[in-house]
Amino acid sequence: ETGVTQTPRHLVMGMTNKKSLKCEQHLGHNAMYWYKQSAKKPLELMFVYNFKEQTENNSVPSRFSPECPNSSHLFLHLHTLQPEDSALYLCASSQAQLGSSYNEQFFGPGTRLTVL
Amino acid sequence: GQQLNQSPQSMFIQEGEDVSMNCTSSSIFNTWLWYKQDPGEGPVLLIALYKAGELTSNGRLTAQFGITRKDSFLNISASIPSDVGIYFCAGTTGTASKLTFGTGTRLQVTL
């Protein structure tokens, strides 16, 4: 148990659907992240939130919309996705990264998303 | 952007053998990290390296931060079945919140 939970674990959606992924951390962290893991590609950082403020958007298409209502919860709202968006979406949390000093990121188990 | 070239892509070894994998980049990294991912789970941090030349062990695992700051290796000694999984290198260049990941090494251990 890593202290980071994600729901749902599996999601199948059509290209016209709207769905949301949820992440919750129970570690007292104040930074949260969304990553995309596609087959045969490196994990790609999508978004970073520090103290509920978005500090990184790694050129992610607008059909992915993150929301961080508090330091413990992170959502990824999905709409009009494409089949190539099918992937494992991982959430992570850490203490806030201040400058170049790295604080360990703890990952959730991911949501396996399939877009038909 | 930065890229991490990880090799080998996959390894099939027998229980008890030692394993070595590495990661190289054309860019200088400030931090090198090694993660393991089991099926159906997120990556878990194994070893973190913060200084060029640093050699760090965690049980049967040993990793080094290359002196050029452009590479790192991970060794696993006396492999056991639970070592099966995908091993990722990762690193940071400027901002610590932006991790760059390698493509992973899939390790299979046979009895």
Interface residues (C-beta under 8 A of the other chain):
Chain A: T2 V4 A31 Y33 K40 K41 P42 L43 E44 L45 V48 N50 T55 E56 N58 L90 A92 S94 Q97 L98 G99 S100 S101 Y102 N103 E104 Q105 F106 F107 G108 P109 G110
Chain B: L4 N30 T31 L33 G40 E41 G42 P43 V44 L45 A48 Y50 F88 A90 T92 G94 T95 A96 S97 K98 L99 T100 F101 G102 T103 G104
